[in-house]
Every structure is written in C-alpha cells, then in structure tokens.
C-alpha cells in the first residue's frame, strides 16, 4: 500500500538550467533601468567662456598707463572694441591664441571707456564682452621740458635736465619711468636739485667723446604728487662731440684750452675782482650754456645796464661769461678787475667763441668763492659722485 505525502512537493531543476537562470539574472542587474551607459557624462560637458576685464567694470580713477585688457578662458575672443566717449576706438593687440586683447596706447584723462564685443566658449555659445571704467581726473596737469634737443651735439660735461612747470613731490615715481641709453655704456645717475622743479642726469665722469645718447621720459599719466599728473612724454636723441676742457686759474690769470687731450690755447685773462665777494669769479666746474656774438649785460647794483660786449660765452646762470674786453687788455694776465666774467682780448675771445660748444666744461680755480646752487641750473659738477647719487629719490 502506497503512503500519501503530507508536505508541499519540491520541484528540482537540473544544474545546467539553474546556471543559465543565474546568468540571466546577473546580466539583467548590470544593464537594467538604472544604467548610464550610452548617455552624455555631465563631467565631460564643454564649458562656457569666462570673460575678465581689467580694470573691473565700474572702476574709477584709472591711471592712463595702468594695464588695460580683456582676457578669456575656456574660449576665444570673436570681436572686441574699447571706445572713448566720442566713439573712437582705442588701439590694442590680440594675442595669437585669441584669448587676450591688450590696450597699446595711453588713455585720456577724465574719460569713460566702454567695452563691446563677444567671446565664444568651448561649448560653442557666445558670451558678451561689456562694461566700462573711468580714468582719473587730475587736480592739475604739469608740463615739462628738456634742455637737450634731437640731433644736437654737446660738450663732454653736458647734463640732461628735465624741468617741470610746478613742484614735484612724487619724485620716485618720476625717476622710475626715466630712461637714459648710451653707446658706449655710461655710468650716470639722476639727481633732484634744490628747487624740486628739476631733475638732472649726469655721468659719473665727463662723457666720452662721440657718445650717442637716447633719453625717454614717458611722463604722461605719471602721478607727480598732490593729485597732479604729467602732461606729455618727452624723447630726445643727441650726441656728444669732441673733448674740449677749459682750465682757468684766477691767481695765474690764465685760461688754457685743452682739446682731445692736447693744449691748443693759453690766453691771458682777467677774472672777477678778488676783494669784492660780489665780483669774484666762482671756482668750480662751470658748463657752457650758450653763445652770443653780441650780448647786452645788466648789473644795476654796479652801475651798468645794456652794456654791449662781443663774443660772449655764458658759463653760469649767475652772470658769468667769457667775452671780449678791450678795456682790460692791460690787466689780462696780470690782475683781476672784472665783475665776475673772464675778460679776454678781442682776438682771443673770438677764437675761443668759435671753438666753444654748449656743454663744454670750464674748470676755474683759485678764487675765494665756490660755484654752487645759488649760481643757477648747471652746478652739477660741483658735487662729488657720492653727493650726486644721494640726491636721487630712488636712493632714499
């Protein structure tokens, strides 16, 4: 007799069929509805262009020579313009990779400049280039002038002078932009003179003959102090000529001319009266400043005005000249009788006049009074090199 089963009947599957079913389950789990296979990956999406302008949008008091540019990352510049209030375009340069555009000219004072253009990002979308900024409004604009001129030739003691219309207080900022290039190379330094209106550049020693000199003074846009800014840039190229040095002695009453290392003249002379401090010819290195075939001298304190002299060579701003003095020929080479000038016989005065060049040194010794700041602009060579370099604003 067969016994009846009391529990649920179990279904047993062959091992091969079970393995197939498990494999299907695994594949379904790996490729089911939660899979991202075949979809764009958000981390690999191409970025939009990012535009950064300098100065920032809305910036105020921008200096005309401050860096001005627009830069793009994750893209390239398609077009860009910077315009002034009159709609005029500012000159600029686009980099080779088209990611940066830089202004290449100084901007104007007291003007608002506006950006326009666009950049295309790596995502293919365009982004606008826009914004504006305003340049500084100076309290005043100060002009300047230089004592040397283009294509001129000067003597070996010639200083370079930049004279400002007003006092300069931000001297270091001025010196930082000034540049003197020479061929051959020449050691020199800028120095501020006592009036705070002028800065001079002088070589450590006299210039070498035939030196070529280029001076660059980009003063426009430079803050000169107290809200004042420079009016314009100045550039000058000049040269140094032959070497000519005058050596004069108030005690020997002689004036010797040395050209290119050789003595070419020895003139008897009469200098300023030694017993009167107001008439003594100053000792020190003077510099030829100008020449006049005819000159009218004035010294009311000593009783003369519009006194005519010939072959006058100015060697200082204090009224010292070399000139023809036919009235003192008997004293020349013997005693000092002038009012500070170097008196020469007419023929000697003419010969020296013809040979003199602006910038030539005139070294005078023997008197009781020294050339100095009170005697005008060209007293540069009265300072030792250490004293001169100490007058640079960048040395302080």
HELIX and SHEET records of a PDB file:
HELIX    1   1 UNK A   15  UNK A   30  1                                  16    
HELIX    2   2 UNK A   42  UNK A   44  5                                   3    
HELIX    3   3 UNK A  171  UNK A  177  1                                   7    
HELIX    4   4 UNK A  300  UNK A  302  5                                   3    
HELIX    5   5 UNK A  326  UNK A  328  5                                   3    
HELIX    6   6 UNK A  346  UNK A  355  1                                  10    
HELIX    7   7 UNK A  373  UNK A  375  5                                   3    
HELIX    8   8 UNK A  380  UNK A  382  5                                   3    
HELIX    9   9 UNK A  385  UNK A  389  1                                   5    
HELIX   10  10 UNK A  393  UNK A  395  5                                   3    
SHEET    1   A 4 UNK A  50  UNK A  54  0                                        
SHEET    2   A 4 UNK A  69  UNK A  73 -1                                        
SHEET    3   A 4 UNK A 100  UNK A 103 -1                                        
SHEET    4   A 4 UNK A  92  UNK A  94 -1                                        
SHEET    1   B 3 UNK A  75  UNK A  83  0                                        
SHEET    2   B 3 UNK A 112  UNK A 121 -1                                        
SHEET    3   B 3 UNK A 126  UNK A 128 -1                                        
SHEET    1   C 3 UNK A  75  UNK A  83  0                                        
SHEET    2   C 3 UNK A 112  UNK A 121 -1                                        
SHEET    3   C 3 UNK A 131  UNK A 134 -1                                        
SHEET    1   D 3 UNK A 140  UNK A 142  0                                        
SHEET    2   D 3 UNK A 228  UNK A 230  1                                        
SHEET    3   D 3 UNK A 223  UNK A 225 -1                                        
SHEET    1   E 4 UNK A 144  UNK A 146  0                                        
SHEET    2   E 4 UNK A 160  UNK A 164 -1                                        
SHEET    3   E 4 UNK A 198  UNK A 203 -1                                        
SHEET    4   E 4 UNK A 188  UNK A 192 -1                                        
SHEET    1   F 4 UNK A 153  UNK A 154  0                                        
SHEET    2   F 4 UNK A 234  UNK A 240  1                                        
SHEET    3   F 4 UNK A 212  UNK A 217 -1                                        
SHEET    4   F 4 UNK A 178  UNK A 183 -1                                        
SHEET    1   G 5 UNK A 262  UNK A 268  0                                        
SHEET    2   G 5 UNK A 254  UNK A 259 -1                                        
SHEET    3   G 5 UNK A 244  UNK A 249 -1                                        
SHEET    4   G 5 UNK A 361  UNK A 365  1                                        
SHEET    5   G 5 UNK A 284  UNK A 287 -1                                        
SHEET    1   H 4 UNK A 290  UNK A 299  0                                        
SHEET    2   H 4 UNK A 304  UNK A 314 -1                                        
SHEET    3   H 4 UNK A 321  UNK A 324 -1                                        
SHEET    4   H 4 UNK A 342  UNK A 344  1                                        
END                                                                             
